[in-house]
């Protein structure tokens, strides 16, 4: 019996339902496509999807799979973090730290989340971000859109800190204790201390604000490390670095600051509000640890001859006398002391209970090291390194440091390292097209600095270098300070204490050594997390230079592509020994 052709109205109702569903789904997909492409809802949905990915990336297993895939060379691109993370500092996150103890400002020190709790994503620039104003113009103005935070300008504009003019923040150079400008204030200090002439070279500015003091000391060849905590004026360090002034985020609370003993020629506090005599003068003792013998301490503002702070001012003078500091001057609300050159003064029978530290206590131990209530003895360090004995600047840059001899064959290694980096830096400039020596590069970091040879080779360039000595490697940071350079201790399995987008060039030799345990040879953390952190602190269109073995450089190149850098691999200098290659990468300027 043949098939009977039924009229359309007689067809199976099930067939109709299937056709209707297919047609409806097709038109729905077309509608959603136009909605995603041509309306703001698409951006919102994309952001929502990105947030879901970030939440999954913070899941330990998901995170581990992503890291492994990138390291194996699978083509993965790490996603962008949400827009509200543009200024994220993982170890200085107020939301995380607010749950911690307020005692001695412990909650305002660095507290890093474990990697498994950190979303694996790239910090985006803020909307409207522009390539930074170049040095030296940046000392006086920066783009408002790069950090659109008006609080300091609103609160401190009358004191000359900064003000908003059109598309720029303008920096007149003032401060709370020097509203007429840092230049006039520095000139006043020069009546009492040798600001010029190379006697002083390294300075520490505590509670620095936007770091105008350190910025204008550069004209006197004094290199200042400025620091302040992340607080209600949350962007002060970010402003300082955007201006091209050396700075980093820190809090003097329960731990030593991450500097070696006796490294700073000058320590300065202008209304830094540090209670120097509290806790049995613990904070004054920390300043004493940092100050080079014969160095100068300047405190402006409370409690120096300050109304209703007579006891605090009396206590401050008492601590200085107990440590045999020489009073140079009291000028209005500014006091200047000079630290004794030798350990001729033992703080015995004083009202603060001050005692000298035992001879075995290394005064340069300073990475997560609890503050001590004892005075570091300068005799712990052998050699002549006090003010008046150490060579003046610039001779001290290349003069052998007395502290380099603490390492085996240290003096010979120091000299060879200095010559090696002169040759290498010349190769970077002449053969690798690295923009060192041009206005494009101002803020530089050396992640594995050793004796500071890389920074020393750049001394004629318009740059400053943050020399980082890994906390698990030989403690050579004191040598770097003896040379008249600056830097900090750090463990690269943790994020660095700076804001995003604060360095133009990051340099690292032997990058894999930063994450390996020297005893076991196993990795303590992974290369992906390290390079994501490097990306966080690198400015858009910034440069990364990595030196390591060919095998490691290949790994670095794979991760570089995952973090959206453009890498190129080069051979080492013809005169160099050993198996090395050099990777030069540029961070692409992408936006959300």
C-alpha positions in Angstrom: 0.0 0.0 0.0 1.5 3.4 -1.0 2.1 6.4 1.2 -0.7 8.8 1.6 0.2 12.5 1.4 -1.7 14.3 4.1 -2.4 18.0 4.0 -0.2 20.3 6.0 -2.9 20.7 8.6 -2.8 16.9 9.2 1.0 16.6 9.9 2.2 15.1 13.2 2.0 17.8 15.9 5.4 16.5 17.3 7.1 17.6 14.0 5.6 21.1 14.5 6.9 21.4 18.0 10.4 20.3 16.9 10.5 22.9 14.0 9.2 25.6 16.3 12.0 24.9 18.9 14.7 24.9 16.3 13.5 28.2 14.8 13.1 29.8 18.2 16.6 28.8 19.3 18.1 30.2 16.0 16.4 33.6 16.4 17.3 33.7 20.1 20.9 33.1 19.3 20.9 35.9 16.7 19.2 38.2 19.2 21.8 37.5 21.9 24.6 38.0 19.4 23.4 41.5 18.5 22.7 42.2 22.2 26.3 41.2 23.1 28.0 43.1 20.3 26.0 46.3 20.1 24.8 47.0 23.7 26.6 47.6 27.1 25.0 44.4 28.4 27.7 42.5 26.5 30.4 44.2 28.5 28.6 43.5 31.7 28.2 39.8 30.8 31.8 39.6 29.8 32.9 41.1 33.1 30.6 38.6 34.9 32.2 35.7 33.0 35.6 37.0 33.7 34.8 37.2 37.4 33.6 33.6 37.3 36.9 32.6 35.7 38.9 34.5 38.3 36.9 32.7 41.1 37.7 29.4 39.5 41.3 30.4 39.1 41.6 30.9 42.9 40.4 27.3 43.3 43.7 25.4 44.1 43.1 22.6 41.6 41.9 24.8 38.8 44.8 27.2 39.5 47.3 24.3 39.5 46.0 23.1 36.1 46.3 26.5 34.6 49.8 27.0 35.8 50.9 23.6 34.6 49.3 24.2 31.1 51.2 27.5 30.7 54.5 26.0 31.9 54.1 23.1 29.4 53.7 25.6 26.5 50.0 25.2 25.9 48.5 28.3 24.3 46.8 30.0 27.2 46.3 33.7 28.0 45.8 34.7 31.6 42.6 36.7 31.9 42.4 40.3 33.2 41.4 41.0 36.8 38.2 43.0 37.4 38.3 46.8 36.9 38.2 47.4 40.7 41.6 45.7 41.0 43.5 48.4 39.2 45.5 49.5 42.3 45.6 46.1 44.0 48.5 45.4 46.3 48.2 41.7 47.5 50.2 42.1 50.7 48.8 45.5 51.7 45.1 44.8 51.1 43.1 46.8 53.6 40.1 44.5 53.4 42.3 41.6 54.5 44.5 43.4 56.9 41.7 45.1 58.8 40.9 41.9 60.6 44.4 41.8 62.2 45.7 43.3 65.5 46.0 47.0 65.9 48.9 46.7 68.4 51.9 48.5 67.2 50.1 49.0 63.8 50.6 45.3 63.0 47.6 45.3 60.7 49.2 48.0 58.5 52.4 45.9 57.8 52.6 43.5 54.9 50.5 40.3 55.2 50.5 38.2 52.1 47.7 35.7 51.2 48.8 32.2 50.2 49.1 31.7 46.4 46.1 29.4 46.4 43.9 32.2 47.6 45.1 34.7 45.0 43.2 34.9 41.7 45.6 34.3 38.8 44.9 37.3 36.7 46.5 40.4 35.2 45.9 43.8 36.8 44.4 46.1 34.2 45.2 49.8 33.8 42.5 52.3 34.9 40.2 53.7 32.3 41.9 56.6 30.5 45.4 55.4 31.4 48.2 57.1 29.4 51.9 56.4 29.1 53.5 58.2 32.0 55.0 61.7 31.8 58.7 61.4 31.3 61.4 62.4 33.7 62.3 65.2 34.7 59.0 66.7 33.8 57.2 64.1 35.9 58.8 65.5 39.0 56.3 68.4 38.6 53.3 66.9 36.9 51.6 63.5 36.1 48.5 62.5 34.3 45.4 62.6 36.5 43.8 59.7 34.6 46.7 57.4 35.6 45.6 57.6 39.3 42.4 59.6 39.6 42.6 59.9 43.4 41.8 63.4 44.5 41.9 63.0 48.3 45.5 64.2 48.9 45.0 67.2 46.6 41.8 68.1 48.4 43.2 67.7 51.9 46.8 68.8 51.4 46.6 71.3 48.5 46.9 74.3 50.8 50.3 72.8 52.1 51.7 72.7 48.6 51.6 68.9 48.3 49.8 68.7 45.0 46.8 70.2 43.1 44.6 69.3 40.2 45.0 71.4 37.1 43.2 70.2 34.0 44.4 66.8 33.0 47.3 66.8 35.4 48.2 66.7 39.0 50.7 69.4 39.7 53.4 69.1 42.4 54.7 72.5 43.7 57.1 70.7 46.0 55.6 71.5 49.3 54.9 69.5 52.5 53.1 69.8 55.8 56.3 71.1 57.5 57.6 72.9 54.4 54.6 74.5 52.7 56.9 77.0 50.9 58.6 74.1 49.2 61.2 71.4 49.6 63.9 73.4 48.0 63.8 76.1 50.7 63.5 73.5 53.4 66.6 71.6 52.1 68.4 74.9 52.0 67.6 75.5 55.6 68.9 72.0 56.6 72.1 72.7 54.6 73.0 75.3 57.2 73.5 72.5 59.7 74.4 69.4 57.8 76.6 68.8 54.7 73.9 68.4 52.1 76.3 69.1 49.2 79.8 68.0 48.4 79.3 64.2 48.4 79.6 63.6 52.1 76.0 62.3 52.2 74.6 60.1 49.6 71.8 57.7 50.9 68.8 59.0 52.7 65.6 57.5 54.2 62.4 59.6 54.3 60.0 58.1 56.7 56.3 58.8 56.2 57.2 60.6 53.0 53.8 61.8 51.6 54.3 62.3 47.8 58.1 62.3 48.3 58.9 65.8 47.3 61.7 65.9 49.9 63.4 63.0 48.2 62.6 64.2 44.8 64.4 67.6 45.3 67.3 66.0 47.1 68.2 64.3 43.8 69.6 67.6 42.5 72.1 67.5 45.4 73.2 63.9 44.4 71.5 62.5 47.5 69.5 59.3 46.7 66.5 59.0 49.0 64.4 55.9 49.7 61.0 57.2 50.6 58.4 55.1 52.3 54.9 55.4 53.8 52.2 52.9 54.6 49.0 52.4 52.6 46.6 54.4 54.7 43.8 56.9 54.3 46.0 58.8 51.8 46.2 55.5 50.0 48.1 56.6 46.9 51.0 58.7 48.3 53.6 56.1 47.3 51.9 55.5 44.0 52.1 59.3 43.3 55.8 59.3 44.3 56.7 56.4 41.8 54.6 57.9 39.1 56.7 61.1 39.5 59.9 59.0 39.1 61.0 59.3 42.7 62.4 56.2 44.6 59.7 54.9 47.0 58.0 51.8 48.3 55.2 50.9 50.7 56.1 50.0 54.2 55.0 50.5 57.8 57.2 50.8 60.9 55.2 48.6 63.2 56.4 45.3 64.8 59.2 44.3 62.4 62.5 45.8 61.2 62.3 47.7 58.0 63.8 45.6 55.1 67.2 47.3 55.0 70.7 46.4 56.2 72.3 47.9 59.3 74.1 51.2 59.1 73.2 51.9 55.4 71.6 55.4 55.4 73.7 58.6 55.8 70.6 60.6 56.6 67.3 59.6 58.2 64.5 62.2 57.8 61.0 62.5 59.4 58.7 65.4 58.5 55.6 65.0 60.5 55.8 61.3 60.0 54.0 60.8 63.4 56.1 57.9 64.4 56.1 57.6 68.2 59.9 57.2 68.5 60.0 56.8 72.3 57.0 54.4 72.6 57.6 50.8 73.6 60.8 51.6 75.4 62.1 53.7 72.4 61.9 50.7 70.1 61.3 52.8 67.0 64.2 55.2 67.8 66.4 52.1 68.2 65.3 50.9 64.7 66.3 54.3 63.3 69.6 54.0 65.1 70.1 50.5 63.5 69.6 52.0 60.0 71.7 55.1 60.4 75.4 55.0 59.4 77.9 56.0 62.2 78.3 59.7 61.9 75.0 60.0 60.1 72.3 62.6 60.7 68.8 62.3 62.0 66.3 65.1 61.2 62.8 65.2 62.8 60.4 68.0 61.8 57.0 68.4 63.5 55.6 66.9 66.6 56.8 66.5 69.2 59.7 68.9 68.5 58.8 72.0 70.5 55.2 71.2 69.9 52.3 72.6 71.9 50.9 70.1 74.6 53.7 67.6 73.8 56.3 68.7 76.3 56.7 65.2 77.8 57.0 63.5 74.4 59.7 66.1 73.4 61.5 65.6 76.6 61.5 61.8 76.2 62.8 62.2 72.6 65.7 64.3 73.8 66.3 61.8 76.6 66.6 58.8 74.2 69.0 60.8 72.0 71.2 61.6 75.0 71.2 58.0 76.2 72.6 57.0 72.8 75.1 59.9 72.9 73.7 61.6 69.8 75.2 65.0 69.3 72.6 67.8 69.2 73.4 69.9 66.1 70.4 72.3 66.2 66.9 72.9 67.2 65.4 75.3 64.6 61.7 76.0 65.3 60.0 72.6 65.1 63.0 70.9 63.5 65.7 69.0 65.4 69.0 67.7 64.0 71.2 65.1 65.7 74.4 63.4 64.7 75.0 59.8 65.5 78.4 59.0 67.2 81.0 57.5 64.9 82.2 54.8 67.4 80.7 52.5 70.0 82.1 54.7 72.8 78.7 55.2 74.4 76.9 52.2 76.0 73.3 53.1 77.0 73.7 52.1 80.7 71.4 53.1 83.6 68.9 55.0 81.4 65.2 55.4 82.1 64.3 53.5 78.9 66.1 50.3 79.8 68.3 50.5 76.7 71.0 47.9 76.4 73.5 46.9 73.7 72.6 43.9 71.6 74.8 40.8 72.1 77.7 40.5 69.8 76.2 37.5 68.0 73.0 39.4 66.9 73.3 40.3 63.2 72.0 43.8 62.9 71.4 43.4 59.2 68.8 40.5 59.6 65.7 42.3 58.6 63.3 40.2 56.5 60.2 39.5 58.7 62.5 40.1 61.7 60.8 41.3 64.9 61.9 44.6 66.3 64.5 44.3 69.1 64.7 46.5 72.2 68.5 46.6 72.1 71.0 48.9 70.4 72.9 47.5 67.4 76.6 47.8 67.9 78.5 49.3 65.0 81.6 47.3 66.0 79.7 44.2 64.8 80.8 45.3 61.3 84.5 45.4 60.7 86.0 48.2 58.6 85.7 51.9 58.1 82.3 52.7 56.8 81.2 55.7 58.9 80.6 59.2 57.6 84.0 60.8 57.1 85.7 57.5 56.6 83.8 56.1 53.7 84.8 57.7 50.4 82.7 60.6 49.3 80.2 60.4 46.3 80.9 59.5 43.5 84.2 57.8 44.5 82.3 55.4 46.8 80.4 53.9 43.8 83.4 51.9 42.7 85.6 51.9 45.8 85.8 48.4 47.4 83.3 48.2 50.2 84.7 47.0 53.5 81.6 44.8 53.9 82.3 42.9 50.6 85.2 41.2 52.3 82.8 39.2 54.5 82.3 36.9 51.5 84.9 34.5 50.4 87.2 36.3 47.9 84.6 39.2 48.2 86.9 42.0 47.1 87.9 40.1 43.9 84.3 39.1 43.2 83.2 42.7 43.7 85.7 44.1 41.2 84.9 41.4 38.6 81.2 41.9 39.1 81.5 45.7 38.5 83.5 45.2 35.2 81.1 42.4 34.1 78.0 44.7 34.3 79.6 47.6 32.5 80.1 45.2 29.6 76.7 43.7 29.8 74.8 47.0 30.0 76.7 48.3 27.0 75.5 45.2 25.1 71.9 45.8 26.3 72.0 49.3 24.8 74.0 48.7 21.7 72.8 45.3 20.5 69.4 44.5 22.2 67.6 47.8 21.6 66.8 48.2 25.3 65.9 51.9 25.8 68.2 52.5 28.7 69.7 55.9 28.7 66.6 57.4 27.1 63.7 59.3 28.7 61.5 56.2 28.2 63.0 54.5 31.2 63.1 56.1 34.7 62.1 53.6 37.4 64.2 50.4 37.2 64.3 47.3 39.3 67.0 44.7 39.6 65.3 41.6 41.1 68.6 39.8 41.9 71.0 42.6 42.6 74.0 40.9 44.4 76.6 43.7 44.7 74.5 46.2 42.6 76.8 46.0 39.6 73.9 46.5 37.2 72.8 49.7 38.9 76.3 51.0 39.1 76.7 50.6 35.3 73.6 52.8 34.8 74.8 55.6 37.0 75.2 58.1 34.1 71.6 57.4 32.9 68.5 59.3 34.0 67.3 56.4 36.1 67.2 55.2 39.7 67.4 51.5 40.5 65.6 49.5 43.2 68.2 46.8 44.0 66.5 43.8 45.5 68.5 41.2 47.4 66.5 38.0 47.9 66.2 37.2 51.5 67.5 33.6 51.1 70.7 34.6 49.3 73.9 36.1 50.8 73.2 39.4 52.5 75.0 41.8 50.1 72.6 44.7 50.5 74.9 46.5 52.9 77.6 46.6 50.1 75.0 48.2 47.8 74.4 50.9 50.3 78.1 51.4 50.9 78.3 52.1 47.1 75.8 54.9 47.5 72.9 52.9 46.0 69.6 51.8 47.5 67.5 48.7 47.7 65.5 46.2 49.9 65.4 42.6 51.0 62.6 40.6 49.5 61.4 37.0 48.9 60.1 36.6 45.4 57.7 33.9 46.4 55.7 36.9 47.7 54.4 40.0 46.0 56.5 43.1 46.2 55.4 46.1 48.3 54.5 48.5 45.6 51.5 49.6 43.5 50.7 48.3 40.0 52.4 50.0 37.1 55.4 51.5 38.9 58.5 50.3 37.0 59.6 51.0 33.5 62.2 48.3 33.3 62.6 45.1 35.4 65.9 43.2 35.2 66.7 39.8 36.5 69.7 37.5 36.2 69.1 33.8 37.2 65.4 34.1 37.5 64.9 30.4 38.4 67.1 30.8 41.5 64.6 33.2 42.9 62.0 30.5 43.3 64.2 27.5 44.1 65.1 26.1 47.5 68.9 26.1 47.5 69.2 23.0 49.7 66.7 20.7 48.0 66.7 22.2 44.5 62.9 22.1 44.4 60.7 25.1 43.6 59.2 26.9 46.5 56.7 28.7 44.2 56.2 28.8 40.4 57.4 30.9 37.6 53.9 31.8 36.4 53.0 33.5 39.7 56.4 35.3 39.7 55.9 36.7 36.2 52.3 37.7 36.9 53.7 39.7 39.8 56.3 41.2 37.5 53.5 42.2 35.1 51.6 43.8 38.0 54.4 46.2 38.8 55.5 46.9 35.2 54.1 49.8 33.4 52.3 49.3 30.0 54.9 49.3 27.3 57.6 48.6 29.9 60.5 46.3 29.4 61.7 43.1 31.0 65.2 41.7 30.6 65.9 38.2 31.8 69.3 36.4 31.8 69.4 32.6 32.4 70.3 29.3 30.8 68.7 28.5 27.4 66.3 26.0 29.0 65.0 28.5 31.6 64.7 31.3 28.9 62.5 29.0 26.9 60.2 28.6 29.9 60.2 32.3 30.5 59.2 32.9 26.9 56.3 30.6 27.2 55.0 32.3 30.3 55.7 35.8 28.7 53.3 35.1 26.0 50.6 34.0 28.5 50.9 37.3 30.3 50.6 39.2 27.0 54.3 40.2 26.7 56.1 40.3 23.3 59.3 38.3 23.9 62.5 38.1 21.9 65.4 35.8 22.7 69.1 36.9 22.1 72.5 35.4 22.5 74.7 36.6 25.4 77.6 39.1 24.9 80.5 37.6 22.9 82.8 38.3 25.8 80.7 36.4 28.4 81.4 33.0 29.7 78.9 30.2 30.5 75.6 29.1 29.0 73.3 32.0 28.9 70.6 33.6 26.7 68.9 36.9 27.2 65.1 37.5 26.8 63.9 41.0 26.2 60.1 41.4 26.5 57.7 44.3 26.1 54.5 44.5 28.1 51.6 45.3 25.7 49.3 48.2 26.4 46.0 46.4 26.7 42.7 47.7 28.2 39.6 46.1 29.6 
